[in-house]
Amino acid sequence: MTEIINLCLIPQGEACFFVLEGLLCYLDETQVEALFSAMAQHAGPLSEIVLDYVHAEVLHTGKCHHP
């Protein structure tokens, strides 16, 4: 993952805006950890991340319960 982030042409330590919408559901736990680790090593202190996720209950049961 670090190699991919380095190809983005953003200097290390610069503030970055990462958009992970529709991505994380295709990665396993190890890949997600590697991605977040690579982003943490590359991005500057003012960086932000936008993402979406599906709760595991929905994946396992197909049902979503709202409070």
FENZI-V688023 format. One record per helix or strand of 3 or more residues. SS is the DSSP state (a for helix, b for strand). FROM is the first residue (numbers start at 1). TO is the last residue. If there is no record, write none. Layout:
BEGIN
SS/FROM/TO + SS/FROM/TO
END
This chain:
BEGIN
a/2/6 + b/17/20 + a/24/26 + a/29/42 + b/48/51 + a/56/61
END
